[in-house]
Amino acid sequence: MRVPEHYFSAEPASPAEQRTLHVRLRGRDVEVSTAGGVFSPSRLDLGTQVLLRTVPDPPPEGELLDLGCGWGPVTIALAQASPRARVWAVDVNARALDLTARNAGRLGLTGVRTVQPDDVPEDVRLAAIWSNPPIRVGKAVLHEMLDRWLPRLADGGSAYLVVQRNLGADSLAKHLAATLPAGLEVERAASAKGFRVLRVTRTA
């Protein structure tokens, strides 16, 4: 029996036929390529829309992270807002990384690096993290993912995570409040369209 394919599969088996989307990202209209086997291939999903509408501008320089980049809308928004920064587009899905690289290249966003999680150097400290994290991987994997990346925030850095309310946004906030190491604080930054935007900030 064939195991169902998910957008967090490392090597999607579904056809890689590409399609073109026209989307608006933080006030900019862009043309991008998507394909099956990645998250939300036919549209800009509502959670990402909420995230991009509610977060403040990212730092103009430094190391920025899109955790779970998919075909790249958050990466593109970060790179367009902060052309002097380096944007790490991280995903376990090889097709997602290829699409994000193609889309960034088409838009002339030279600061983007599309990589697997283990390919971000350990000494990189992040000025900002923006993420629509893959909730459907399950709580254990999600918690492990956030435990890995949130402590890499630089002094004064912030992470913004958009999570659907009925998929555990509030329980995730409680988990982070109870388990984040000293110097990291979590709060609800925004709420819209059935989603929460959680902010994790390094205060010391």
C-alpha positions, 0 to 999 in steps of 0.5 A: 500500500502506497504511503500518502504523500505530504508537502513535507516529503523529502522527495515528492513523487507527484508530477513536477509540472510547474504552474504560474501564479500571480500573487501579492506579497506585502504590497508587491505583485510577483509572478512565481512558479509552483508545482504539486508536492509542495505546500499550497501549490495553487494559491497563497494560503490564508495563514501566510497571508495573515503572517505577511500582513501582520509582521513588522518589517524585518531587519535590513541586514543580517541573517534571516530565516524562512522555516518551511519555505514551500515555494517561497512566498515568505522568503521572497517577502523577506528578501525584497524587504531586506536586500542587504540581508542573507535569507535562509530558505529552509525546507526538507522538501527538495522540490520546494527548495528548487522552486524557491531558488527559481523564484528568487532567481527570477526576481533577482533576489541574490541574498537567498540561500535555499538549503536543507536544515542541516546545511545552515552553519551552526554559528549563524545567529538569526536576526529574524525568523518568519514561518508558517510551520508545518503543523501537520508533521505532528506535535513532537516533530514540530516542537523539536523543529522549534526547539532547534531554531528559536534558540538561534535568535540573535540578541534582539531578534524575533521569530514570528510563527503563524498557526491556525487556532483550531490546529493548536496555536494556543497550546503551542504558545503554552508549550513555548512559554513553558519550555523556551530557554532563559532569554526567550519570551513568547507572546501573541502578536496578532490574531486574524482569520482564525490564525494566531501570530506568535512572536518569540523574542530574545530579550537577553 
